[in-house]
Amino acid sequence: MNKADKHIKLKSTISCPECRHESTETMPTNSCQYFWECPNCSEVLRPKEGDCCVFCSFGNIPCPPVQNEQSCC
């Protein structure tokens, strides 16, 4: 299967490392999301070192560019 045939998922469930709250979010397709505020505890998450966005660090599905094997950001 080539990149063009790959189905890109746009929803990812982020797990807050502080309170373990899970929230399913729609990922942007044209930019990285560097910050995410947990709706439960208000902790502001930032990507872990080496990751491009909060979805790649804390989500169950990586961001669309990474899914498509492209450079993110």
N, CA, C and O atoms as a GROMACS GRO file, in nm:
protein
  292
    1MET      N    1   0.085  -0.118   0.000
    1MET     CA    2   0.000   0.000   0.000
    1MET      C    3   0.089   0.124   0.000
    1MET      O    4   0.180   0.134   0.082
    2ASN      N    5   0.063   0.217  -0.091
    2ASN     CA    6   0.142   0.339  -0.092
    2ASN      C    7   0.078   0.445  -0.003
    2ASN      O    8  -0.034   0.427   0.046
    3LYS      N    9   0.149   0.554   0.016
    3LYS     CA   10   0.103   0.660   0.107
    3LYS      C   11  -0.033   0.715   0.068
    3LYS      O   12  -0.115   0.744   0.155
    4ALA      N   13  -0.059   0.729  -0.061
    4ALA     CA   14  -0.184   0.786  -0.107
    4ALA      C   15  -0.304   0.698  -0.074
    4ALA      O   16  -0.415   0.748  -0.059
    5ASP      N   17  -0.281   0.566  -0.063
    5ASP     CA   18  -0.389   0.472  -0.033
    5ASP      C   19  -0.416   0.458   0.117
    5ASP      O   20  -0.515   0.397   0.157
    6LYS      N   21  -0.331   0.510   0.197
    6LYS     CA   22  -0.340   0.495   0.342
    6LYS      C   23  -0.454   0.581   0.398
    6LYS      O   24  -0.465   0.698   0.364
    7HIS      N   25  -0.536   0.522   0.483
    7HIS     CA   26  -0.645   0.596   0.546
    7HIS      C   27  -0.590   0.666   0.671
    7HIS      O   28  -0.540   0.600   0.763
    8ILE      N   29  -0.600   0.796   0.673
    8ILE     CA   30  -0.549   0.875   0.785
    8ILE      C   31  -0.659   0.892   0.888
    8ILE      O   32  -0.770   0.935   0.855
    9LYS      N   33  -0.629   0.859   1.012
    9LYS     CA   34  -0.724   0.877   1.121
    9LYS      C   35  -0.708   1.017   1.177
    9LYS      O   36  -0.596   1.064   1.199
   10LEU      N   37  -0.819   1.084   1.201
   10LEU     CA   38  -0.816   1.222   1.248
   10LEU      C   39  -0.851   1.237   1.396
   10LEU      O   40  -0.844   1.347   1.450
   11LYS      N   41  -0.889   1.129   1.460
   11LYS     CA   42  -0.922   1.134   1.603
   11LYS      C   43  -0.818   1.054   1.681
   11LYS      O   44  -0.776   0.947   1.639
   12SER      N   45  -0.779   1.108   1.795
   12SER     CA   46  -0.683   1.043   1.883
   12SER      C   47  -0.729   1.066   2.027
   12SER      O   48  -0.781   1.172   2.060
   13THR      N   49  -0.711   0.965   2.110
   13THR     CA   50  -0.746   0.978   2.251
   13THR      C   51  -0.620   1.012   2.329
   13THR      O   52  -0.526   0.933   2.335
   14ILE      N   53  -0.620   1.131   2.388
   14ILE     CA   54  -0.506   1.177   2.469
   14ILE      C   55  -0.529   1.136   2.613
   14ILE      O   56  -0.638   1.152   2.667
   15SER      N   57  -0.425   1.082   2.675
   15SER     CA   58  -0.429   1.044   2.817
   15SER      C   59  -0.340   1.140   2.895
   15SER      O   60  -0.221   1.151   2.868
   16CYS      N   61  -0.399   1.208   2.992
   16CYS     CA   62  -0.323   1.301   3.075
   16CYS      C   63  -0.235   1.222   3.173
   16CYS      O   64  -0.286   1.139   3.247
   17PRO      N   65  -0.105   1.248   3.173
   17PRO     CA   66  -0.017   1.175   3.264
   17PRO      C   67  -0.034   1.217   3.411
   17PRO      O   68   0.008   1.145   3.502
   18GLU      N   69  -0.096   1.332   3.434
   18GLU     CA   70  -0.116   1.378   3.571
   18GLU      C   71  -0.234   1.311   3.639
   18GLU      O   72  -0.221   1.259   3.749
   19CYS      N   73  -0.350   1.311   3.572
   19CYS     CA   74  -0.473   1.261   3.635
   19CYS      C   75  -0.531   1.137   3.566
   19CYS      O   76  -0.629   1.080   3.614
   20ARG      N   77  -0.471   1.097   3.455
   20ARG     CA   78  -0.513   0.980   3.376
   20ARG      C   79  -0.646   0.999   3.303
   20ARG      O   80  -0.704   0.903   3.252
   21HIS      N   81  -0.695   1.123   3.300
   21HIS     CA   82  -0.817   1.152   3.224
   21HIS      C   83  -0.790   1.128   3.076
   21HIS      O   84  -0.682   1.159   3.026
   22GLU      N   85  -0.887   1.072   3.005
   22GLU     CA   86  -0.876   1.048   2.862
   22GLU      C   87  -0.977   1.133   2.788
   22GLU      O   88  -1.092   1.144   2.830
   23SER      N   89  -0.934   1.193   2.678
   23SER     CA   90  -1.021   1.278   2.598
   23SER      C   91  -0.992   1.251   2.450
   23SER      O   92  -0.878   1.256   2.407
   24THR      N   93  -1.097   1.223   2.374
   24THR     CA   94  -1.082   1.201   2.231
   24THR      C   95  -1.092   1.335   2.160
   24THR      O   96  -1.190   1.408   2.176
   25GLU      N   97  -0.989   1.366   2.083
   25GLU     CA   98  -0.976   1.496   2.017
   25GLU      C   99  -0.957   1.477   1.866
   25GLU      O  100  -0.904   1.375   1.822
   26THR      N  101  -1.001   1.576   1.790
   26THR     CA  102  -0.975   1.578   1.646
   26THR      C  103  -0.841   1.647   1.623
   26THR      O  104  -0.818   1.757   1.672
   27MET      N  105  -0.754   1.581   1.548
   27MET     CA  106  -0.621   1.634   1.523
   27MET      C  107  -0.622   1.729   1.403
   27MET      O  108  -0.693   1.704   1.305
   28PRO      N  109  -0.545   1.837   1.410
   28PRO     CA  110  -0.534   1.924   1.292
   28PRO      C  111  -0.456   1.851   1.182
   28PRO      O  112  -0.367   1.771   1.210
   29THR      N  113  -0.492   1.878   1.058
   29THR     CA  114  -0.423   1.812   0.947
   29THR      C  115  -0.315   1.899   0.887
   29THR      O  116  -0.230   1.850   0.812
   30ASN      N  117  -0.316   2.029   0.919
   30ASN     CA  118  -0.222   2.122   0.854
   30ASN      C  119  -0.125   2.188   0.951
   30ASN      O  120  -0.055   2.282   0.913
   31SER      N  121  -0.121   2.142   1.075
   31SER     CA  122  -0.028   2.200   1.172
   31SER      C  123  -0.009   2.103   1.288
   31SER      O  124  -0.085   2.008   1.306
   32CYS      N  125   0.094   2.129   1.367
   32CYS     CA  126   0.117   2.050   1.488
   32CYS      C  127   0.045   2.115   1.604
   32CYS      O  128   0.024   2.237   1.606
   33GLN      N  129   0.007   2.036   1.700
   33GLN     CA  130  -0.053   2.091   1.822
   33GLN      C  131   0.050   2.075   1.933
   33GLN      O  132   0.075   1.965   1.981
   34TYR      N  133   0.110   2.187   1.973
   34TYR     CA  134   0.217   2.186   2.071
   34TYR      C  135   0.168   2.185   2.214
   34TYR      O  136   0.239   2.141   2.305
   35PHE      N  137   0.045   2.232   2.237
   35PHE     CA  138  -0.009   2.239   2.372
   35PHE      C  139  -0.148   2.178   2.376
   35PHE      O  140  -0.223   2.185   2.278
   36TRP      N  141  -0.181   2.118   2.488
   36TRP     CA  142  -0.316   2.066   2.511
   36TRP      C  143  -0.344   2.077   2.660
   36TRP      O  144  -0.264   2.032   2.742
   37GLU      N  145  -0.456   2.137   2.694
   37GLU     CA  146  -0.494   2.152   2.835
   37GLU      C  147  -0.595   2.045   2.872
   37GLU      O  148  -0.701   2.033   2.810
   38CYS      N  149  -0.562   1.967   2.974
   38CYS     CA  150  -0.650   1.861   3.020
   38CYS      C  151  -0.780   1.923   3.072
   38CYS      O  152  -0.776   2.013   3.156
   39PRO      N  153  -0.894   1.877   3.023
   39PRO     CA  154  -1.021   1.933   3.069
   39PRO      C  155  -1.055   1.892   3.213
   39PRO      O  156  -1.145   1.949   3.273
   40ASN      N  157  -0.985   1.794   3.267
   40ASN     CA  158  -1.013   1.747   3.401
   40ASN      C  159  -0.930   1.818   3.508
   40ASN      O  160  -0.984   1.866   3.608
   41CYS      N  161  -0.797   1.827   3.486
   41CYS     CA  162  -0.709   1.882   3.590
   41CYS      C  163  -0.640   2.013   3.548
   41CYS      O  164  -0.568   2.072   3.628
   42SER      N  165  -0.660   2.056   3.426
   42SER     CA  166  -0.603   2.179   3.369
   42SER      C  167  -0.452   2.174   3.348
   42SER      O  168  -0.391   2.278   3.322
   43GLU      N  169  -0.391   2.056   3.357
   43GLU     CA  170  -0.250   2.041   3.325
   43GLU      C  171  -0.230   2.072   3.176
   43GLU      O  172  -0.306   2.023   3.092
   44VAL      N  173  -0.130   2.153   3.144
   44VAL     CA  174  -0.099   2.184   3.005
   44VAL      C  175   0.012   2.091   2.959
   44VAL      O  176   0.124   2.095   3.011
   45LEU      N  177  -0.020   2.009   2.861
   45LEU     CA  178   0.078   1.913   2.809
   45LEU      C  179   0.152   1.973   2.692
   45LEU      O  180   0.097   2.049   2.613
   46ARG      N  181   0.279   1.937   2.683
   46ARG     CA  182   0.365   1.975   2.572
   46ARG      C  183   0.428   1.846   2.518
   46ARG      O  184   0.438   1.748   2.592
   47PRO      N  185   0.470   1.844   2.392
   47PRO     CA  186   0.530   1.721   2.338
   47PRO      C  187   0.653   1.679   2.417
   47PRO      O  188   0.728   1.763   2.468
   48LYS      N  189   0.672   1.548   2.427
   48LYS     CA  190   0.795   1.496   2.487
   48LYS      C  191   0.911   1.524   2.391
   48LYS      O  192   0.890   1.543   2.272
   49GLU      N  193   1.030   1.527   2.445
   49GLU     CA  194   1.149   1.551   2.362
   49GLU      C  195   1.154   1.449   2.250
   49GLU      O  196   1.142   1.328   2.273
   50GLY      N  197   1.172   1.498   2.128
   50GLY     CA  198   1.180   1.411   2.011
   50GLY      C  199   1.048   1.393   1.939
   50GLY      O  200   1.045   1.344   1.826
   51ASP      N  201   0.938   1.432   2.003
   51ASP     CA  202   0.806   1.422   1.938
   51ASP      C  203   0.767   1.558   1.882
   51ASP      O  204   0.810   1.662   1.931
   52CYS      N  205   0.684   1.556   1.778
   52CYS     CA  206   0.646   1.680   1.711
   52CYS      C  207   0.523   1.746   1.771
   52CYS      O  208   0.504   1.867   1.756
   53CYS      N  209   0.439   1.668   1.840
   53CYS     CA  210   0.315   1.727   1.892
   53CYS      C  211   0.262   1.644   2.009
   53CYS      O  212   0.313   1.536   2.038
   54VAL      N  213   0.158   1.696   2.074
   54VAL     CA  214   0.102   1.627   2.191
   54VAL      C  215   0.035   1.495   2.152
   54VAL      O  216   0.029   1.403   2.233
   55PHE      N  217  -0.014   1.485   2.029
   55PHE     CA  218  -0.077   1.359   1.987
   55PHE      C  219   0.027   1.248   1.974
   55PHE      O  220  -0.001   1.133   2.007
   56CYS      N  221   0.145   1.282   1.925
   56CYS     CA  222   0.251   1.182   1.913
   56CYS      C  223   0.304   1.141   2.051
   56CYS      O  224   0.350   1.029   2.069
   57SER      N  225   0.297   1.231   2.149
   57SER     CA  226   0.347   1.201   2.283
   57SER      C  227   0.244   1.134   2.373
   57SER      O  228   0.277   1.042   2.448
   58PHE      N  229   0.119   1.178   2.366
   58PHE     CA  230   0.019   1.133   2.464
   58PHE      C  231  -0.105   1.070   2.402
   58PHE      O  232  -0.192   1.023   2.476
   59GLY      N  233  -0.115   1.069   2.270
   59GLY     CA  234  -0.233   1.013   2.205
   59GLY      C  235  -0.215   0.866   2.168
   59GLY      O  236  -0.104   0.815   2.162
   60ASN      N  237  -0.327   0.801   2.143
   60ASN     CA  238  -0.321   0.660   2.101
   60ASN      C  239  -0.302   0.647   1.951
   60ASN      O  240  -0.273   0.538   1.901
   61ILE      N  241  -0.317   0.758   1.878
   61ILE     CA  242  -0.294   0.764   1.733
   61ILE      C  243  -0.200   0.882   1.707
   61ILE      O  244  -0.228   0.992   1.756
   62PRO      N  245  -0.091   0.864   1.633
   62PRO     CA  246  -0.002   0.978   1.603
   62PRO      C  247  -0.069   1.076   1.507
   62PRO      O  248  -0.171   1.044   1.445
   63CYS      N  249  -0.011   1.194   1.495
   63CYS     CA  250  -0.068   1.299   1.411
   63CYS      C  251  -0.072   1.256   1.264
   63CYS      O  252   0.003   1.167   1.223
   64PRO      N  253  -0.160   1.320   1.183
   64PRO     CA  254  -0.175   1.282   1.042
   64PRO      C  255  -0.045   1.281   0.961
   64PRO      O  256  -0.025   1.186   0.885
   65PRO      N  257   0.044   1.381   0.971
   65PRO     CA  258   0.167   1.372   0.893
   65PRO      C  259   0.253   1.250   0.930
   65PRO      O  260   0.312   1.188   0.841
   66VAL      N  261   0.261   1.217   1.055
   66VAL     CA  262   0.340   1.099   1.097
   66VAL      C  263   0.273   0.972   1.047
   66VAL      O  264   0.341   0.879   1.003
   67GLN      N  265   0.140   0.965   1.052
   67GLN     CA  266   0.068   0.849   0.997
   67GLN      C  267   0.099   0.832   0.849
   67GLN      O  268   0.109   0.720   0.799
   68ASN      N  269   0.115   0.944   0.781
   68ASN     CA  270   0.139   0.943   0.636
   68ASN      C  271   0.288   0.936   0.603
   68ASN      O  272   0.327   0.954   0.487
   69GLU      N  273   0.370   0.911   0.705
   69GLU     CA  274   0.515   0.897   0.690
   69GLU      C  275   0.579   1.022   0.629
   69GLU      O  276   0.671   1.013   0.548
   70GLN      N  277   0.527   1.139   0.669
   70GLN     CA  278   0.582   1.266   0.624
   70GLN      C  279   0.639   1.341   0.743
   70GLN      O  280   0.613   1.307   0.858
   71SER      N  281   0.716   1.441   0.713
   71SER     CA  282   0.770   1.527   0.818
   71SER      C  283   0.655   1.609   0.877
   71SER      O  284   0.574   1.667   0.804
   72CYS      N  285   0.651   1.612   1.008
   72CYS     CA  286   0.548   1.690   1.076
   72CYS      C  287   0.609   1.826   1.109
   72CYS      O  288   0.720   1.834   1.161
   73CYS      N  289   0.536   1.930   1.078
   73CYS     CA  290   0.576   2.068   1.106
   73CYS      C  291   0.689   2.112   1.016
   73CYS      O  292   0.736   2.225   1.026
   0.00000   0.00000   0.00000
